């Protein structure tokens, strides 16, 4: 296999460090997803992806040029469906989960003591049951950070009253597997609902409301057993979904009118090649100024000019019989126009990625362009 070359973009995106680390959040379920990548090789791991955030996560991975090795779930979640299967389909990344969870479609069943390598780094797998009987925590090779799933949350911990939960077991998992890490080890939880993103071993030993300070196992178990928590409302949908690793029961028929690529900025985009090939089935909306349209950059033959500042008032002039692809010089103003049109209720709208500049670089025709 050819030896991968470090990408300057990834190296800079990692802040000059050897490891890229991103924390992502799903507001609907308060769930965290984590992306790690080894800068030297571009190999990465994704921890606890959320099904509904698949497009966001995939575009980030693609924009940064990361070769995803595996998606690791910390456990079979009861409150959201994993995005692992979708990511496996999109990137070929392995689907990793505790072997004891017994889920379908897992390609990398994990056990305590396993190592999941990415580039020259690895995550160490620690079994931390108690919230569920298959909970795993993942510890970075240098023990500077760990991903604790729902075993240990910031100043709290996961509930123990369903999915084979057991408070005695959770006490042992936390005190023996997590509190044995260095005090300075940063702990990244599976959830938080109040805006807390990260904690550390030293803080949780001192301040965790259930087992920090002088709390004993008896205190902890008494606390957990006295909690009266409502039944998780998505469990009936989420758990069976997660026991298929997030593979949908039925493939949804694609209602997409084009091979849209969603950028990490959240925008539906199309590449020049597809737009050029389907030119006659599309409305090309140019949102530059009249001067630019008639200027040396030229314009795409047959495109409709509607300068961005006038778009809101004049959007009724855009025919509704075909999808709209918005263009400008670089794809920046057209990005805003795309958002405005989507907000106004047009459903089949996309931005031309890279604008006329990329269109022209790739050799597609422009009218009125000054000869280079
Ligand atoms: Fe959970």
Boltz pocket constraint, residues with backbone or C-beta under 6 A from the ligand:
constraints:
  - pocket:
      binder: B
      contacts: [[A, 75], [A, 76], [A, 77], [A, 78], [A, 79], [A, 131], [A, 150], [A, 158]]
      max_distance: 6.0
